[in-house]
Amino acid sequence: MDYGITLTEIETARENISGTVVRTPTVPSLSLTRHAGVPVSLKLEHTQVTGSFKLRGAANALASLSEAARTKGVVAVSTGNHGRAVAHAAKVAGVKAVICLSELVPANKVDAIRALGAEVHITGRSQDEAEKEAMRLEREGMTFISPFDHKDVIAGQGTLGLEMLEDMPEVKNVVVPLSGGGLLSGIALAIKARRPDVRLIGVTMSRGAAMYESLKAGHPVEVEEVESLADSLGGGIGLENRYTFAIVRDLVERCLLVEEDELAEAISHAYREEQQVLEGGAAAGIAALLSGRLKPDGPTLLVLSGRNLDMDQHCRLVCGGGAAAKEASNA
Ligand SMILES: *Cc1c(COP(=O)(O)O)cnc(C)c1O
């Protein structure tokens, strides 16, 4: 099947981004191996520059611009990891970046994006209004970079798949947090091209799971956005989805849902057992394993995708769990 993105493009992406991203480690998890009864390893992509894998896609999109497009600059709409990634990748590439945000975005997030060197346009009181501003800038000649449904972004995320096969050649199951599906699509294309026997599993939160509902419906659908610990997994897949819906539908073995308390438990587990700080979305794979929703039958690799969360919130999550656990062990 031709999905518009080839293994060669993913290999080229790896060369394109090698100066901007770090090659993150894969480490065996003794605690999760014990829990699952099969070897479990973790791809520590939350330790990526800017705190998430999104830098891979953004850096590849920047590297793939024509000379004319470079002079006009790039535009993105994102309050979170994609905004940070585009801002940083553009700065490294010496290209102007505009990040469009609504008035509702908290000042600390706006400051974080400005600090990475991007221009911030604040318009209206919703994400939709911010998108309109981005579309206006696109009409004026800037290149719009979607966080997931973009060829170069997907190829960039696919570089993770190449690294994971090198690090764990015996792998049978790869577990990936899922929202718009750029991460899962890229990894699936890279892995299936080389190892069709490896199974891909997407995990998302049960609150507002756009790709899950779209797969069930057989076409992209809109879901209501609800607050979740996994805020980086929120948002739709786009009714005009061009790439990720078909790739996830065809190449992914199954998609699982996890609950909020399972995400909280997973964040706490990552901190206490693995000494890793994870944001909610990044802990989805661990939540699937710990809750027993996923019972893998062979060597399993989980992608830990990001670590950008409010550290006071993290503190409350891991300390809350700790106090409860201590009480239980004293009883
Ligand atoms: C964006 C993001 C995801 C989901 O990636 P998609 O390509 O939208 O599926 C998962 N985890 C983190 C930390 C993210 O920032």
The ligand as an SDF file (V2000), in Angstrom:
LIG
                    3D

 15 15  0  0  0  0  0  0  0  0999 V2000
    1.6530   14.8870   20.5850 C   0  0  0  0  0  0  0  0  0  0  0  0
    1.9290   13.9110   21.6540 C   0  0  0  0  0  0  0  0  0  0  0  0
    1.4450   12.5820   21.6020 C   0  0  0  0  0  0  0  0  0  0  0  0
    0.5440   12.0890   20.5060 C   0  0  0  0  0  0  0  0  0  0  0  0
    1.1340   12.1810   19.2340 O   0  0  0  0  0  0  0  0  0  0  0  0
    0.2270   12.0980   17.9270 P   0  0  0  0  0  0  0  0  0  0  0  0
    1.1830   12.1520   16.8080 O   0  0  0  0  0  0  0  0  0  0  0  0
   -0.7000   13.2810   17.9500 O   0  0  0  0  0  0  0  0  0  0  0  0
   -0.5450   10.8300   17.9880 O   0  0  0  0  0  0  0  0  0  0  0  0
    1.8180   11.7150   22.6140 C   0  0  0  0  0  0  0  0  0  0  0  0
    2.5900   12.1140   23.6510 N   0  0  0  0  0  0  0  0  0  0  0  0
    3.0580   13.3690   23.7350 C   0  0  0  0  0  0  0  0  0  0  0  0
    3.9060   13.7270   24.8960 C   0  0  0  0  0  0  0  0  0  0  0  0
    2.7570   14.3110   22.7420 C   0  0  0  0  0  0  0  0  0  0  0  0
    3.2320   15.5600   22.8430 O   0  0  0  0  0  0  0  0  0  0  0  0
  1  2  1  0
  2  3  1  0
  2 14  2  0
  3  4  1  0
  3 10  2  0
  4  5  1  0
  5  6  1  0
  6  7  2  0
  6  8  1  0
  6  9  1  0
 10 11  1  0
 11 12  2  0
 12 13  1  0
 12 14  1  0
 14 15  1  0
M  END
$$$$
